[in-house]
Amino acid sequence: MEYKLVCPCIFGLEKIVGFELRRLGGEEISVENGKVSCRGDALTVARANIGLRCAERVLVEVAAFPARSFEELFQGVLAVDWAAYIPKNGAFPVKGWSLASQLASVPDCQAIVKKAVVEKLKQTHQVFWFEETGERYQIQFSIHKDQVSILLDTSGEGLHKRGYRAHAGEAPIKETLAAGIVDLARIREGDIVYDPLCGSGTLLVEAAMRALNIAPGLRRTFAAERWQTFDQKAFSLARQQALDEADPGGDFEGYGFDIDPQAVELTLQNAKLAGVGEKISARVEDITRHKLQDAGGILLSNPPYGERMLGPAQVKAIHQALGKMHRYNNLKSYIITSAPHFEEQFGKTADRRRKLYNGELKCQLYMYYK
Ligand SMILES: C[S@@+](CC[C@H](N)C(=O)[O-])C[C@H]1O[C@@H](n2cnc3c(N)ncnc32)[C@H](O)[C@@H]1O
């Protein structure tokens, strides 16, 4: 079966997701604000779920049409061969959103979509009541400028849930955003990476997995692999391919520091769960007292922004300490923050800046190449 895959992502990471999808077998890649689409078969869907580091989920589009009335919406959804996707006992909740469109009431649209799917399934499955006790086939609709897209969520839990972060510290960075920073920092096998404010270790773990080519989805399952209507071989094949490509014994060194002993513990635990425990070490250390040594390597960090964890004076001291660490250790540095005056306090203008959203917070990734 041919699919159109639609992969939402954090604003600013679209291009990276486009490259990832191409590498994973996607064709006719198209990049828009906050999402990337491509064409592919069941194997591409499985490979995308297992291998995408920066996308939030993998949806497949089952219909796209214009609609300005409930009747048009109903007919558009009714035209889909739903039985090809949803079996008799499948659960098929509906959610969605509408923006700048005639059909503005999301609850009403939700009810219409559900009704149309039920009507069509009644015809094909020859039943009059759906118990919905089986696997979940999450239906998602989006209506933008009167254009409707009807999608099925093949991921289930969001792709940021890799299965290694059993516990997160305070203000953890989302795994998909951390992976985007790792990509922009061009982390490779053989790299030495530092995070002097490592929290739960997300940046270090994502860096290690990237360097060793360990696919982020190897330790979890996805909704579509439990669908009886989906090619049953696709996920096992994709998982085997990802395992064959991984190099868990390759060279990589990650060093984490944090003032909080619990954070250090979390980093070590999460690294172990992710299968990169031998590549990452961590210890308690206050960055403002960091002992300088000409280490070389790459610094990745997500320091406290001063929004809730620390006050402006402490944030400034951390920025100054990061600047010193960068200069005296001959590092390349990639630091994400929403705090104002970062470059001034760090002591150097960034070679490049990239706007990225950490949840609702507009941040900058400051990139220093030397
Ligand atoms: C925003 S969190 C980092 C979250 C991390 N990226 C993650 O994914 O979990 C900032 C971290 O800085 C640590 N921290 C605050 N002040 C510090 C200092 N002076 N030296 C070292 N670490 C510090 C906090 O304990 C916290 O874990």
The ligand as a MOL file (V3000), in Angstrom:
LIG
                    3D

  0  0  0     0  0            999 V3000
M  V30 BEGIN CTAB
M  V30 COUNTS 27 29 0 0 0
M  V30 BEGIN ATOM
M  V30 1 C 17.2600 23.3040 32.2760 0
M  V30 2 S 18.0190 22.1050 33.2590 0 CHG=1
M  V30 3 C 18.8150 21.0630 32.1010 0
M  V30 4 C 17.8870 20.0100 31.6120 0
M  V30 5 C 18.5410 18.9850 30.7500 0
M  V30 6 N 18.9160 19.4930 29.4480 0
M  V30 7 C 17.6010 17.7790 30.6240 0
M  V30 8 O 17.2150 17.4430 29.5290 0
M  V30 9 O 17.2020 17.2430 31.6450 0 CHG=-1
M  V30 10 C 19.3540 22.9570 33.9700 0
M  V30 11 C 20.2270 22.1500 34.9280 0
M  V30 12 O 21.2510 23.0310 35.4060 0
M  V30 13 C 21.5870 22.5990 36.7190 0
M  V30 14 N 22.3360 23.7170 37.3740 0
M  V30 15 C 21.8630 24.8810 37.8560 0
M  V30 16 N 22.8650 25.6350 38.3240 0
M  V30 17 C 24.0140 24.9510 38.1270 0
M  V30 18 C 25.3900 25.2050 38.3790 0
M  V30 19 N 25.8130 26.3370 38.9600 0
M  V30 20 N 26.3130 24.2650 38.0220 0
M  V30 21 C 25.9180 23.1100 37.4490 0
M  V30 22 N 24.6110 22.8000 37.1800 0
M  V30 23 C 23.6770 23.7060 37.5190 0
M  V30 24 C 20.2620 22.2520 37.3480 0
M  V30 25 O 20.4510 21.3780 38.4530 0
M  V30 26 C 19.5220 21.6160 36.1640 0
M  V30 27 O 19.6510 20.2170 36.1910 0
M  V30 END ATOM
M  V30 BEGIN BOND
M  V30 1 1 1 2
M  V30 2 1 2 3
M  V30 3 1 2 10
M  V30 4 1 3 4
M  V30 5 1 4 5
M  V30 6 1 5 6
M  V30 7 1 5 7
M  V30 8 2 7 8
M  V30 9 1 7 9
M  V30 10 1 10 11
M  V30 11 1 11 12
M  V30 12 1 11 26
M  V30 13 1 12 13
M  V30 14 1 13 14
M  V30 15 1 13 24
M  V30 16 1 14 15
M  V30 17 1 14 23
M  V30 18 2 15 16
M  V30 19 1 16 17
M  V30 20 1 17 18
M  V30 21 2 17 23
M  V30 22 1 18 19
M  V30 23 2 18 20
M  V30 24 1 20 21
M  V30 25 2 21 22
M  V30 26 1 22 23
M  V30 27 1 24 25
M  V30 28 1 24 26
M  V30 29 1 26 27
M  V30 END BOND
M  V30 END CTAB
M  END
